[in-house]
């Protein structure tokens, strides 16, 4: 039998774990991690061709880092772990079209792009490799997947513990959630550090930039996972101590 205090801790921990998983999943699937703010590009004779060039350079699987970074900076872009988006007129022509409707165009990062090598001069493959940015880019993609995988493994362990009517595996579940919380926090840190290094390497003007709500969701998921881990570990250790004392009392 499990004491009501421990059962309550397990229920609250499970709810926190579920909320953290939902928040992290939404954050991974959306593009509002980092937002750029710039003046709208007018679709007139002077800027029409430049707009088309930015729009073309932004698309495609073979686009280089410098090209889509410039487009994000100049076209009110938003950047995520899997997506990059820009805000452009619905119809771009060389002639002036007043009051053109603005639409959001998004491109997904392909799997090869997630593991591509970064260079000291972004977009220039002839320059020296930037190992720090390369591994930060890869880690900010891998860490949230690892975090969700650890939570899923913890959930399976918890189900097995319920079937076996044992609270002992809960300690392992707590440790898994603790590692998941650290991975979620590392995701945010790697993303922000990578963005800062990219701006420095590319000499990009960072004015009118802000953190998006997707990043805050990922950031919130980390303490939720750690609180769930603390509840699971406390319940497992406290129940084990009480059980040991009870056995010792019966033997005595």
GUKEKOL-516748 format. One record per atom (N, C-alpha, C): residue number from 1; atom name; z, x, y. Coordinates in steps of 0.001 Angstrom, whole numbers, m for minus. Each point is the difference from the previous one (the first is absolute). Layout:
N
[NUM, "CA", [Z, X, Y]],
...
% end
This chain:
252
[1, "N", [0, 833, m1207]],
[1, "CA", [0, m833, 1207]],
[1, "C", [0, 870, 1260]],
[2, "N", [m663, m474, 1042]],
[2, "CA", [m71, 716, 1265]],
[2, "C", [832, m739, 1035]],
[3, "N", [863, 739, 694]],
[3, "CA", [829, m564, 1045]],
[3, "C", [m870, m609, 1096]],
[4, "N", [540, m1055, 651]],
[4, "CA", [m758, m685, 1047]],
[4, "C", [m384, 933, 1144]],
[5, "N", [861, 963, 314]],
[5, "CA", [m316, 937, 1082]],
[5, "C", [m1247, 815, m330]],
[6, "N", [m74, 460, m1244]],
[6, "CA", [m1143, 807, m414]],
[6, "C", [m1267, m844, m100]],
[7, "N", [176, m1228, m483]],
[7, "CA", [m1160, m894, m89]],
[7, "C", [m555, m297, 1392]],
[8, "N", [893, m208, 977]],
[8, "CA", [m439, m244, 1381]],
[8, "C", [m727, 1211, 569]],
[9, "N", [544, 1198, m286]],
[9, "CA", [m642, 1226, 474]],
[9, "C", [m1391, 159, m605]],
[10, "N", [m135, m337, m1269]],
[10, "CA", [m1300, 127, m657]],
[10, "C", [m1011, m988, 579]],
[11, "N", [455, m1221, 298]],
[11, "CA", [m906, m1007, 566]],
[11, "C", [m449, 418, 1397]],
[12, "N", [955, 439, 836]],
[12, "CA", [m356, 430, 1354]],
[12, "C", [m926, 1212, m45]],
[13, "N", [297, 943, m888]],
[13, "CA", [m862, 1175, m149]],
[13, "C", [m1413, m370, m430]],
[14, "N", [m102, m967, m889]],
[14, "CA", [m1328, m438, m455]],
[14, "C", [m790, m646, 1132]],
[15, "N", [693, m807, 827]],
[15, "CA", [m676, m642, 1143]],
[15, "C", [m471, 1051, 1002]],
[16, "N", [857, 980, 285]],
[16, "CA", [m379, 1074, 923]],
[16, "C", [m1191, 788, m547]],
[17, "N", [18, 261, m1292]],
[17, "CA", [m1111, 732, m619]],
[17, "C", [m1303, m781, 98]],
[18, "N", [84, m1326, m217]],
[18, "CA", [m1200, m836, 101]],
[18, "C", [m538, m12, 1423]],
[19, "N", [882, m140, 993]],
[19, "CA", [m434, 9, 1397]],
[19, "C", [m647, 1333, 367]],
[20, "N", [622, 1093, m436]],
[20, "CA", [m546, 1322, 305]],
[20, "C", [m1379, 182, m614]],
[21, "N", [m184, m490, m1220]],
[21, "CA", [m1306, 128, m665]],
[21, "C", [m1071, m809, 722]],
[22, "N", [374, m1203, 454]],
[22, "CA", [m958, m839, 732]],
[22, "C", [m368, 663, 1321]],
[23, "N", [988, 488, 733]],
[23, "CA", [m271, 653, 1281]],
[23, "C", [m896, 1223, m182]],
[24, "N", [308, 813, m993]],
[24, "CA", [m787, 1218, m214]],
[24, "C", [m1420, m335, m451]],
[25, "N", [m148, m1017, m840]],
[25, "CA", [m1334, m400, m463]],
[25, "C", [m851, m507, 1161]],
[26, "N", [599, m800, 881]],
[26, "CA", [m731, m496, 1175]],
[26, "C", [m381, 1162, 911]],
[27, "N", [932, 940, 177]],
[27, "CA", [m281, 1149, 864]],
[27, "C", [m1154, 836, m545]],
[28, "N", [m15, 220, m1301]],
[28, "CA", [m1072, 803, m606]],
[28, "C", [m1353, m691, 152]],
[29, "N", [m29, m1319, m88]],
[29, "CA", [m1258, m726, 27]],
[29, "C", [m530, m340, 1379]],
[30, "N", [759, 302, 1054]],
[30, "CA", [m444, m317, 1367]],
[30, "C", [m268, 1284, 779]],
[31, "N", [m670, m160, 1139]],
[31, "CA", [m483, 1167, 753]],
[31, "C", [773, 260, 1283]],
[32, "N", [1081, m721, 247]],
[32, "CA", [693, 121, 1292]],
[32, "C", [1151, 1005, m64]],
[33, "N", [m300, 1204, m457]],
[33, "CA", [1007, 1059, m10]],
[33, "C", [22, 727, 1349]],
[34, "N", [m1181, 206, 553]],
[34, "CA", [m96, 729, 1275]],
[34, "C", [m1092, m662, 819]],
[35, "N", [288, m265, 1279]],
[35, "CA", [m918, m749, 846]],
[35, "C", [m358, 815, 1243]],
[36, "N", [m1285, m40, 333]],
[36, "CA", [m509, 666, 1205]],
[36, "C", [m367, m1071, 1020]],
[37, "N", [281, 269, 1266]],
[37, "CA", [m325, m928, 1078]],
[37, "C", [m897, 712, 1005]],
[38, "N", [m1152, m588, 290]],
[38, "CA", [m933, 583, 954]],
[38, "C", [m686, m1126, 755]],
[39, "N", [m668, 364, 1091]],
[39, "CA", [m763, m979, 757]],
[39, "C", [m1195, m475, m822]],
[40, "N", [m287, m1308, 1]],
[40, "CA", [m1152, m499, m755]],
[40, "C", [m1293, 678, 430]],
[41, "N", [m805, 376, m980]],
[41, "CA", [m1286, 630, 290]],
[41, "C", [m996, m1069, 405]],
[42, "N", [m537, 127, 1198]],
[42, "CA", [m970, m987, 463]],
[42, "C", [m1330, 215, m706]],
[43, "N", [m643, m1103, m311]],
[43, "CA", [m1254, 51, m742]],
[43, "C", [m1174, m50, 977]],
[44, "N", [m100, 1007, 896]],
[44, "CA", [m1065, 14, 992]],
[44, "C", [m977, 1132, m291]],
[45, "N", [m878, 246, 948]],
[45, "CA", [m1041, 1001, m222]],
[45, "C", [581, 1390, m236]],
[46, "N", [1110, 315, 682]],
[46, "CA", [561, 1344, m84]],
[46, "C", [823, 205, m1260]],
[47, "N", [761, m1014, m379]],
[47, "CA", [929, 162, m1111]],
[47, "C", [m502, m591, m1307]],
[48, "N", [m1096, m764, 47]],
[48, "CA", [m492, m636, m1217]],
[48, "C", [m349, 999, m1088]],
[49, "N", [m729, 1054, 352]],
[49, "CA", [m399, 988, m996]],
[49, "C", [1208, 767, m529]],
[50, "N", [968, 295, 886]],
[50, "CA", [1208, 697, m427]],
[50, "C", [809, m862, m955]],
[51, "N", [57, m1291, 285]],
[51, "CA", [719, m928, m872]],
[51, "C", [m638, m60, m1382]],
[52, "N", [m1319, m30, m22]],
[52, "CA", [m713, m42, m1288]],
[52, "C", [257, 1276, m787]],
[53, "N", [31, 1128, 682]],
[53, "CA", [264, 1270, m679]],
[53, "C", [1406, 17, m602]],
[54, "N", [979, m462, 772]],
[54, "CA", [1364, m40, m524]],
[54, "C", [106, m947, m1184]],
[55, "N", [m659, m1125, 126]],
[55, "CA", [55, m1006, m1065]],
[55, "C", [m661, 514, m1271]],
[56, "N", [m1100, 718, 148]],
[56, "CA", [m705, 547, m1161]],
[56, "C", [788, 1134, m643]],
[57, "N", [584, 860, 860]],
[57, "CA", [766, 1134, m523]],
[57, "C", [1281, m438, m689]],
[58, "N", [466, m1199, 312]],
[58, "CA", [1238, m504, m575]],
[58, "C", [m179, m478, m1434]],
[59, "N", [m1221, m446, m325]],
[59, "CA", [m247, m621, m1295]],
[59, "C", [m472, 1026, m1021]],
[60, "N", [55, m407, m1251]],
[60, "CA", [m553, 823, m1072]],
[60, "C", [1053, 798, m745]],
[61, "N", [m335, 372, m1223]],
[61, "CA", [913, 769, m843]],
[61, "C", [m9, 1486, 345]],
[62, "N", [m1076, 456, 646]],
[62, "CA", [m128, 1426, 283]],
[62, "C", [398, 348, 1428]],
[63, "N", [573, m949, 725]],
[63, "CA", [378, 255, 1388]],
[63, "C", [1117, 1045, 24]],
[64, "N", [m68, 905, 972]],
[64, "CA", [1022, 1045, 69]],
[64, "C", [1192, m456, 839]],
[65, "N", [1066, 740, m110]],
[65, "CA", [1265, m363, 631]],
[65, "C", [m101, m58, 1514]],
[66, "N", [m729, 918, 594]],
[66, "CA", [m135, 43, 1443]],
[66, "C", [m729, m1227, 527]],
[67, "N", [m1026, m443, m703]],
[67, "CA", [m813, m1135, 457]],
[67, "C", [810, m1291, 46]],
[68, "N", [685, m305, m1095]],
[68, "CA", [735, m1271, 28]],
[68, "C", [1255, 83, 868]],
[69, "N", [538, 1203, 203]],
[69, "CA", [1146, 143, 898]],
[69, "C", [m405, m278, 1444]],
[70, "N", [m1170, 506, 401]],
[70, "CA", [m501, m283, 1354]],
[70, "C", [m242, m1489, 191]],
[71, "N", [m569, m645, m1027]],
[71, "CA", [m255, m1437, 91]],
[71, "C", [1308, m783, 104]],
[72, "N", [1006, 391, m772]],
[72, "CA", [1294, m670, 71]],
[72, "C", [614, 134, 1385]],
[73, "N", [m132, 1178, 588]],
[73, "CA", [604, 265, 1297]],
[73, "C", [m675, m790, 1112]],
[74, "N", [m1320, m128, m52]],
[74, "CA", [m752, m613, 1095]],
[74, "C", [m245, m1491, m177]],
[75, "N", [211, m510, m1213]],
[75, "CA", [m341, m1402, m267]],
[75, "C", [1205, m795, m482]],
[76, "N", [1167, 263, 564]],
[76, "CA", [1200, m775, m340]],
[76, "C", [222, m78, m1503]],
[77, "N", [m33, 1137, m640]],
[77, "CA", [85, 29, m1455]],
[77, "C", [1407, m185, m532]],
[78, "N", [70, m390, m1260]],
[78, "CA", [1255, m57, m745]],
[78, "C", [m205, 757, m1302]],
[79, "N", [1035, 711, m417]],
[79, "CA", [m105, 867, m1172]],
[79, "C", [1105, m333, m986]],
[80, "N", [m364, m32, m1284]],
[80, "CA", [968, m243, m1058]],
[80, "C", [m154, 1013, m1115]],
[81, "N", [649, m251, m1125]],
[81, "CA", [m109, 905, m1146]],
[81, "C", [m1341, m139, m693]],
[82, "N", [m536, m1214, m30]],
[82, "CA", [m1259, m250, m702]],
[82, "C", [m1117, m465, 920]],
[83, "N", [333, m374, 1246]],
[83, "CA", [m986, m622, 876]],
[83, "C", [m6, 657, 1362]],
[84, "N", [m1153, m54, 651]],
[84, "CA", [m146, 373, 1407]],
[84, "C", [m871, m1069, 655]],
[85, "N", [384, m438, 1198]],
[85, "CA", [m697, m1107, 658]],
[85, "C", [m239, 326, 1468]],
[86, "N", [m1070, m556, 549]],
[86, "CA", [m323, 136, 1416]],
[86, "C", [m348, m1370, 568]],
[87, "N", [110, m117, 1327]],
[87, "CA", [m318, m1242, 685]],
[87, "C", [m1284, 210, 797]],
[88, "N", [m1055, m741, m348]],
[88, "CA", [m1315, 194, 613]],
[88, "C", [m613, m1353, 358]],
[89, "N", [m996, m1, 922]],
[89, "CA", [m728, m1245, 273]],
[89, "C", [m729, m486, m1243]],
[90, "N", [m104, m1298, m123]],
[90, "CA", [m635, m566, m1193]],
[90, "C", [m1461, 401, m105]],
[91, "N", [m665, 132, 1134]],
[91, "CA", [m1403, 397, 10]],
[91, "C", [m168, 1170, 949]],
[92, "N", [m475, 1137, m517]],
[92, "CA", [m184, 1194, 820]],
[92, "C", [m1488, 256, 192]],
[93, "N", [m460, m71, 1247]],
[93, "CA", [m1392, 274, 340]],
[93, "C", [m24, 944, 1188]],
[94, "N", [m1164, 509, 252]],
[94, "CA", [m122, 939, 1111]],
[94, "C", [87, m704, 1343]],
[95, "N", [m263, m1297, 33]],
[95, "CA", [61, m714, 1267]],
[95, "C", [1390, m627, 176]],
[96, "N", [308, m332, 1238]],
[96, "CA", [1319, m541, 311]],
[96, "C", [128, m1423, m509]],
[97, "N", [1117, m264, m653]],
[97, "CA", [264, m1337, m510]],
[97, "C", [1413, m412, 425]],
[98, "N", [149, m681, 1119]],
[98, "CA", [1329, m313, 523]],
[98, "C", [774, m942, m918]],
[99, "N", [1312, 167, 57]],
[99, "CA", [905, m887, m748]],
[99, "C", [m311, m10, m1496]],
[100, "N", [m326, 1161, m530]],
[100, "CA", [m260, 89, m1429]],
[100, "C", [1302, m170, m774]],
[101, "N", [m45, m724, m1075]],
[101, "CA", [1182, m231, m816]],
[101, "C", [394, 1288, m724]],
[102, "N", [1302, 339, 42]],
[102, "CA", [498, 1200, m652]],
[102, "C", [450, m333, m1408]],
[103, "N", [m394, 817, m943]],
[103, "CA", [358, m203, m1401]],
[103, "C", [590, 1299, m559]],
[104, "N", [760, m133, m1051]],
[104, "CA", [608, 1154, m666]],
[104, "C", [m827, 386, m1213]],
[105, "N", [m373, 1259, m51]],
[105, "CA", [m736, 531, m1149]],
[105, "C", [885, 1006, m730]],
[106, "N", [113, m154, m1293]],
[106, "CA", [872, 847, m799]],
[106, "C", [m787, 723, m1090]],
[107, "N", [435, 1191, m293]],
[107, "CA", [m561, 796, m1083]],
[107, "C", [1151, 511, m867]],
[108, "N", [m191, m61, m1297]],
[108, "CA", [1037, 474, m920]],
[108, "C", [m207, 1481, m311]],
[109, "N", [1103, 710, m110]],
[109, "CA", [m70, 1378, m455]],
[109, "C", [m273, 5, m1502]],
[110, "N", [m1015, 735, m402]],
[110, "CA", [m296, 105, m1423]],
[110, "C", [999, 938, m663]],
[111, "N", [43, m49, m1323]],
[111, "CA", [923, 867, m725]],
[111, "C", [m311, 1481, 238]],
[112, "N", [m1276, 420, 13]],
[112, "CA", [m265, 1410, 345]],
[112, "C", [468, 381, 1397]],
[113, "N", [m88, m940, 962]],
[113, "CA", [468, 288, 1352]],
[113, "C", [1519, 174, 44]],
[114, "N", [703, m681, m904]],
[114, "CA", [1447, 152, m29]],
[114, "C", [421, 1397, m462]],
[115, "N", [m876, 649, m754]],
[115, "CA", [336, 1323, m540]],
[115, "C", [m865, 1102, 610]],
[116, "N", [m734, m316, 1051]],
[116, "CA", [m872, 1006, 596]],
[116, "C", [797, 1099, 696]],
[117, "N", [m626, 1147, 138]],
[117, "CA", [632, 1153, 635]],
[117, "C", [m92, m137, 1518]],
[118, "N", [1083, 293, 686]],
[118, "CA", [30, m16, 1454]],
[118, "C", [m218, 1418, 531]],
[119, "N", [m573, 63, 1204]],
[119, "CA", [m345, 1301, 581]],
[119, "C", [720, 194, 1339]],
[120, "N", [121, 1279, 378]],
[120, "CA", [645, 326, 1273]],
[120, "C", [m725, m664, 1158]],
[121, "N", [m1319, m32, m92]],
[121, "CA", [m814, m726, 967]],
[121, "C", [m498, m1272, m680]],
[122, "N", [592, m1166, 268]],
[122, "CA", [m350, m1232, m717]],
[122, "C", [m1499, m281, 30]],
[123, "N", [m547, m283, m1177]],
[123, "CA", [m1412, m306, m126]],
[123, "C", [m894, 1195, m169]],
[124, "N", [531, 1197, 131]],
[124, "CA", [m787, 1230, m113]],
[124, "C", [361, 703, m1313]],
[125, "N", [m829, m179, m1009]],
[125, "CA", [285, 547, m1326]],
[125, "C", [m114, 1525, m60]],
[126, "N", [m570, 596, 1033]],
[126, "CA", [m123, 1460, 26]],
[126, "C", [1263, 679, 535]],
[127, "N", [932, m791, 540]],
[127, "CA", [1239, 573, 515]],
[127, "C", [1009, 176, m1135]],
[128, "N", [1119, 601, 327]],
[128, "CA", [1028, 292, m1006]],
[128, "C", [675, m1286, m476]],
[129, "N", [354, m32, m1285]],
[129, "CA", [678, m1161, m549]],
[129, "C", [1415, m108, 570]],
[130, "N", [408, m1231, 271]],
[130, "CA", [1340, m278, 498]],
[130, "C", [797, m609, m1157]],
[131, "N", [730, 848, m721]],
[131, "CA", [708, m450, m1196]],
[131, "C", [1107, m992, 334]],
[132, "N", [680, 217, 1124]],
[132, "CA", [1096, m897, 358]],
[132, "C", [m509, m1417, 227]],
[133, "N", [m1046, m143, 798]],
[133, "CA", [m549, m1343, 246]],
[133, "C", [m584, m600, m1274]],
[134, "N", [m596, 838, m845]],
[134, "CA", [m580, m483, m1255]],
[134, "C", [1068, m638, m881]],
[135, "N", [1124, 687, m160]],
[135, "CA", [1047, m523, m881]],
[135, "C", [771, m1139, 637]],
[136, "N", [135, 13, 1325]],
[136, "CA", [618, m1138, 669]],
[136, "C", [m844, m1255, m178]],
[137, "N", [m1322, 141, 114]],
[137, "CA", [m907, m1137, m171]],
[137, "C", [80, m547, m1420]],
[138, "N", [46, 889, m980]],
[138, "CA", [73, m442, m1389]],
[138, "C", [1345, m620, m325]],
[139, "N", [1071, 593, 528]],
[139, "CA", [1339, m516, m289]],
[139, "C", [216, m1366, 629]],
[140, "N", [m510, m228, 1202]],
[140, "CA", [197, m1296, 633]],
[140, "C", [m765, m1100, m731]],
[141, "N", [m960, 386, m841]],
[141, "CA", [m719, m952, m845]],
[141, "C", [695, m191, m1351]],
[142, "N", [567, 1063, m557]],
[142, "CA", [586, m49, m1338]],
[142, "C", [1438, m517, m3]],
[143, "N", [789, 352, 1020]],
[143, "CA", [1417, m350, m11]],
[143, "C", [267, m1506, m101]],
[144, "N", [m722, m865, 745]],
[144, "CA", [290, m1432, m155]],
[144, "C", [m357, m534, m1383]],
[145, "N", [m1037, 555, m616]],
[145, "CA", [m338, m411, m1362]],
[145, "C", [1083, 425, m973]],
[146, "N", [529, 1213, 194]],
[146, "CA", [1105, 470, m843]],
[146, "C", [1229, m875, 200]],
[147, "N", [272, m360, 1257]],
[147, "CA", [1151, m842, 302]],
[147, "C", [m96, m1355, m701]],
[148, "N", [m1151, m637, 101]],
[148, "CA", [m182, m1293, m663]],
[148, "C", [69, 148, m1513]],
[149, "N", [m524, 1113, m522]],
[149, "CA", [69, 235, m1438]],
[149, "C", [1433, 171, m472]],
[150, "N", [830, 689, 775]],
[150, "CA", [1407, 187, m364]],
[150, "C", [750, m1328, 7]],
[151, "N", [m288, m841, 992]],
[151, "CA", [648, m1313, 56]],
[151, "C", [m423, m850, m1193]],
[152, "N", [m1279, 61, m355]],
[152, "CA", [m483, m760, m1155]],
[152, "C", [667, 484, m1281]],
[153, "N", [134, 1329, m138]],
[153, "CA", [685, 553, m1167]],
[153, "C", [1465, m426, m20]],
[154, "N", [623, m29, 1173]],
[154, "CA", [1379, m463, 86]],
[154, "C", [136, m1460, m395]],
[155, "N", [m976, m826, 390]],
[155, "CA", [34, m1411, m367]],
[155, "C", [m115, m169, m1516]],
[156, "N", [m882, 771, m628]],
[156, "CA", [m128, m67, m1461]],
[156, "C", [1298, 419, m685]],
[157, "N", [623, 1058, 537]],
[157, "CA", [1267, 449, m568]],
[157, "C", [1076, m1068, 151]],
[158, "N", [8, m668, 1158]],
[158, "CA", [967, m1067, 226]],
[158, "C", [m199, m1163, m955]],
[159, "N", [m1254, m361, m262]],
[159, "CA", [m292, m1082, m946]],
[159, "C", [483, 381, m1399]],
[160, "N", [m251, 1242, m385]],
[160, "CA", [464, 468, m1319]],
[160, "C", [1526, m18, m78]],
[161, "N", [662, 348, 1116]],
[161, "CA", [1460, m27, 30]],
[161, "C", [531, m1421, m175]],
[162, "N", [m686, m964, 632]],
[162, "CA", [413, m1397, m149]],
[162, "C", [m180, m481, m1437]],
[163, "N", [m1103, 384, m614]],
[163, "CA", [m251, m405, m1383]],
[163, "C", [1030, 612, m955]],
[164, "N", [407, 1220, 308]],
[164, "CA", [990, 691, m844]],
[164, "C", [1432, m358, 387]],
[165, "N", [157, m792, 1061]],
[165, "CA", [1309, m406, 499]],
[165, "C", [892, 1215, 280]],
[166, "N", [m587, 966, 717]],
[166, "CA", [717, 1221, 342]],
[166, "C", [m250, 325, 1468]],
[167, "N", [1057, 453, 672]],
[167, "CA", [m143, 377, 1406]],
[167, "C", [m178, 1502, 166]],
[168, "N", [126, 742, m1091]],
[168, "CA", [m101, 1460, 75]],
[168, "C", [m1330, 493, 580]],
[169, "N", [m1167, m570, m418]],
[169, "CA", [m1270, 487, 586]],
[169, "C", [m139, m238, 1495]],
[170, "N", [911, m789, 584]],
[170, "CA", [m85, m280, 1435]],
[170, "C", [156, 1273, 818]],
[171, "N", [749, 965, m520]],
[171, "CA", [144, 1275, 699]],
[171, "C", [m1362, 683, 150]],
[172, "N", [m795, m38, m1059]],
[172, "CA", [m1349, 573, 46]],
[172, "C", [m875, m785, 971]],
[173, "N", [150, m1315, 32]],
[173, "CA", [m752, m837, 947]],
[173, "C", [337, 388, 1433]],
[174, "N", [1290, 248, 261]],
[174, "CA", [408, 408, 1339]],
[174, "C", [m598, 1330, 414]],
[175, "N", [m36, 952, m917]],
[175, "CA", [m592, 1299, 305]],
[175, "C", [m1497, m128, 279]],
[176, "N", [m679, m873, m747]],
[176, "CA", [m1425, m224, 250]],
[176, "C", [m222, m590, 1392]],
[177, "N", [845, m926, 407]],
[177, "CA", [m146, m597, 1328]],
[177, "C", [328, 1011, 1098]],
[178, "N", [932, 897, m273]],
[178, "CA", [302, 1040, 978]],
[178, "C", [m1211, 907, 208]],
[179, "N", [m651, 395, m1082]],
[179, "CA", [m1212, 822, 108]],
[179, "C", [m1114, m776, 695]],
[180, "N", [m99, m1300, m284]],
[180, "CA", [m1026, m824, 643]],
[180, "C", [226, m76, 1504]],
[181, "N", [1275, m127, 414]],
[181, "CA", [304, m21, 1437]],
[181, "C", [m357, 1294, 685]],
[182, "N", [245, 1123, m673]],
[182, "CA", [m362, 1299, 566]],
[182, "C", [m1516, 143, 110]],
[183, "N", [m728, m516, m989]],
[183, "CA", [m1471, 57, 48]],
[183, "C", [m549, m854, 1137]],
[184, "N", [592, m1168, 220]],
[184, "CA", [m442, m859, 1107]],
[184, "C", [238, 676, 1342]],
[185, "N", [1164, 629, 146]],
[185, "CA", [295, 717, 1236]],
[185, "C", [m938, 1190, 177]],
[186, "N", [m286, 707, m1100]],
[186, "CA", [m911, 1141, 68]],
[186, "C", [m1409, m437, 376]],
[187, "N", [m400, m1203, m394]],
[187, "CA", [m1323, m515, 369]],
[187, "C", [m149, m85, 1511]],
[188, "N", [997, m582, 658]],
[188, "CA", [m36, m151, 1453]],
[188, "C", [7, 1370, 676]],
[189, "N", [845, 900, m498]],
[189, "CA", [95, 1334, 605]],
[189, "C", [m1311, 765, m140]],
[190, "N", [m609, m56, m1190]],
[190, "CA", [m1266, 703, m220]],
[190, "C", [m1112, m584, 868]],
[191, "N", [m11, m1322, 140]],
[191, "CA", [m1034, m643, 814]],
[191, "C", [121, 422, 1460]],
[192, "N", [1190, m80, 561]],
[192, "CA", [189, 350, 1407]],
[192, "C", [m257, 1480, 248]],
[193, "N", [455, 847, m918]],
[193, "CA", [m235, 1438, 164]],
[193, "C", [m1494, 313, m87]],
[194, "N", [m711, m659, m917]],
[194, "CA", [m1441, 220, m127]],
[194, "C", [m770, m448, 1227]],
[195, "N", [390, m1148, 574]],
[195, "CA", [m652, m498, 1216]],
[195, "C", [229, 963, 1161]],
[196, "N", [1216, 490, 139]],
[196, "CA", [319, 924, 1085]],
[196, "C", [m799, 1298, m135]],
[197, "N", [m106, 529, m1208]],
[197, "CA", [m768, 1227, m219]],
[197, "C", [m1491, m228, 225]],
[198, "N", [m497, m1187, m367]],
[198, "CA", [m1406, m317, 238]],
[198, "C", [m303, m36, 1491]],
[199, "N", [847, m640, 774]],
[199, "CA", [m215, m72, 1447]],
[199, "C", [37, 1382, 634]],
[200, "N", [901, 844, m503]],
[200, "CA", [84, 1357, 532]],
[200, "C", [m1232, 815, m357]],
[201, "N", [m461, m104, m1244]],
[201, "CA", [m1159, 777, m448]],
[201, "C", [m1287, m454, 664]],
[202, "N", [m132, m1312, 237]],
[202, "CA", [m1236, m542, 569]],
[202, "C", [51, m114, 1518]],
[203, "N", [1132, 373, 604]],
[203, "CA", [174, m115, 1455]],
[203, "C", [m254, m1418, 483]],
[204, "N", [524, m963, m743]],
[204, "CA", [m181, m1395, 368]],
[204, "C", [1051, m410, 1018]],
[205, "N", [m426, m806, 951]],
[205, "CA", [918, m532, 1000]],
[205, "C", [797, m1136, m626]],
[206, "N", [1332, 133, m44]],
[206, "CA", [825, m963, m709]],
[206, "C", [570, m1101, 897]],
[207, "N", [m478, m135, 1205]],
[207, "CA", [558, m1017, 871]],
[207, "C", [m338, m1392, m528]],
[208, "N", [891, m937, 303]],
[208, "CA", [m166, m1382, m427]],
[208, "C", [m117, m124, m1518]],
[209, "N", [903, 640, m698]],
[209, "CA", [85, m158, m1447]],
[209, "C", [1363, m581, m338]],
[210, "N", [85, m652, m1136]],
[210, "CA", [1266, m596, m409]],
[210, "C", [47, m121, m1516]],
[211, "N", [1209, m114, m514]],
[211, "CA", [196, m219, m1427]],
[211, "C", [m192, m1479, m301]],
[212, "N", [m665, m289, m1098]],
[212, "CA", [m297, m1379, m361]],
[212, "C", [1067, m619, m897]],
[213, "N", [m97, m1310, m195]],
[213, "CA", [1013, m711, m782]],
[213, "C", [m57, 359, m1475]],
[214, "N", [m1148, 445, m484]],
[214, "CA", [m84, 396, m1407]],
[214, "C", [908, 1197, m282]],
[215, "N", [20, 946, 933]],
[215, "CA", [862, 1169, m171]],
[215, "C", [1472, m411, 15]],
[216, "N", [355, m949, 859]],
[216, "CA", [1388, m438, 51]],
[216, "C", [409, m720, m1292]],
[217, "N", [m939, m723, m606]],
[217, "CA", [303, m626, m1285]],
[217, "C", [310, 1053, m1056]],
[218, "N", [m819, 1050, m34]],
[218, "CA", [250, 1083, m950]],
[218, "C", [1323, 682, 287]],
[219, "N", [323, 138, 1289]],
[219, "CA", [1250, 647, 380]],
[219, "C", [1204, m859, m386]],
[220, "N", [m118, m1314, 123]],
[220, "CA", [1091, m904, m369]],
[220, "C", [212, m9, m1510]],
[221, "N", [m1078, 149, m758]],
[221, "CA", [119, m54, m1462]],
[221, "C", [872, 1133, m539]],
[222, "N", [27, 1141, 685]],
[222, "CA", [783, 1140, m490]],
[222, "C", [1504, m288, m36]],
[223, "N", [640, m429, 1109]],
[223, "CA", [1438, m299, m88]],
[223, "C", [313, m1167, m928]],
[224, "N", [m918, m975, m116]],
[224, "CA", [227, m1099, m932]],
[224, "C", [72, 515, m1436]],
[225, "N", [m911, 908, m359]],
[225, "CA", [25, 574, m1339]],
[225, "C", [1262, 827, m228]],
[226, "N", [440, 722, 1027]],
[226, "CA", [1205, 812, m141]],
[226, "C", [1251, m873, m105]],
[227, "N", [45, m1108, 730]],
[227, "CA", [1132, m908, m127]],
[227, "C", [28, m634, m1386]],
[228, "N", [m1177, m360, m506]],
[228, "CA", [m63, m524, m1366]],
[228, "C", [478, 1048, m1001]],
[229, "N", [m406, 1253, 210]],
[229, "CA", [439, 1082, m885]],
[229, "C", [1513, 149, 43]],
[230, "N", [595, m59, 1192]],
[230, "CA", [1448, 136, 126]],
[230, "C", [725, m1119, m746]],
[231, "N", [m510, m1223, 90]],
[231, "CA", [628, m1121, m698]],
[231, "C", [m109, 161, m1513]],
[232, "N", [m1172, 403, m489]],
[232, "CA", [m184, 185, m1436]],
[232, "C", [908, 1109, m540]],
[233, "N", [59, 1111, 716]],
[233, "CA", [820, 1133, m460]],
[233, "C", [1481, m368, 43]],
[234, "N", [412, m683, 1079]],
[234, "CA", [1404, m413, 91]],
[234, "C", [375, m940, m1131]],
[235, "N", [m842, m984, m280]],
[235, "CA", [294, m961, m1067]],
[235, "C", [92, 686, m1352]],
[236, "N", [m929, 917, m270]],
[236, "CA", [m9, 677, m1296]],
[236, "C", [1226, 884, m178]],
[237, "N", [319, 800, 1019]],
[237, "CA", [1127, 941, m117]],
[237, "C", [1346, m741, m29]],
[238, "N", [141, m1015, 851]],
[238, "CA", [1260, m733, 46]],
[238, "C", [231, m761, m1300]],
[239, "N", [m1054, m611, m518]],
[239, "CA", [135, m734, m1255]],
[239, "C", [340, 947, m1148]],
[240, "N", [m583, 1175, 11]],
[240, "CA", [280, 974, m1064]],
[240, "C", [1450, 466, 49]],
[241, "N", [530, 232, 1227]],
[241, "CA", [1388, 426, 135]],
[241, "C", [953, m1085, m490]],
[242, "N", [m252, m1235, 396]],
[242, "CA", [860, m1100, m429]],
[242, "C", [m55, m201, m1506]],
[243, "N", [m1203, 155, m555]],
[243, "CA", [m165, m164, m1441]],
[243, "C", [764, 1106, m742]],
[244, "N", [m65, 1236, 523]],
[244, "CA", [719, 1117, m624]],
[244, "C", [1504, m222, 52]],
[245, "N", [509, m484, 1146]],
[245, "CA", [1425, m275, 131]],
[245, "C", [437, m1112, m945]],
[246, "N", [m854, m1014, m154]],
[246, "CA", [329, m1108, m890]],
[246, "C", [104, 481, m1443]],
[247, "N", [m956, 852, m423]],
[247, "CA", [24, 540, m1355]],
[247, "C", [1254, 851, m210]],
[248, "N", [319, 823, 1012]],
[248, "CA", [1191, 858, m106]],
[248, "C", [1263, m856, m106]],
[249, "N", [48, m1104, 769]],
[249, "CA", [1160, m893, m50]],
[249, "C", [134, m641, m1366]],
[250, "N", [m1115, m442, m573]],
[250, "CA", [46, m633, m1315]],
[250, "C", [426, 988, m1087]],
[251, "N", [m491, 1230, 108]],
[251, "CA", [392, 1022, m973]],
[251, "C", [1492, 299, 97]],
[252, "N", [469, 74, 1262]],
[252, "CA", [1434, 277, 191]],
[252, "C", [853, m1157, m510]],
% end
